[in-house]
């Protein structure tokens, strides 16, 4: 979707909440000269620092998107597959969401 920054932030935060929270959704932004890869929602969950409960899924998947962007698709796939295996095994953080999302 293409929209002004404020509306984009609102929509991506709402969408992230629907699928498990800010720690799940990767994000990427592009300009003519550069690309940026980060978690998709703006909530960083600073309360998780030092408590061993943070969800690294969004950061890992953002890294995969970056690898694909620089044409390292195989490496991105290895990491994505590992993330999906961990989620399917239910070894997820407390704040992954009330119900795990099924990965096809």
Beta strands, then each sheet from edge to edge (+ up, - down):
strand 1: 26-30
strand 2: 35-39
sheet 1: 1+ 2-
end
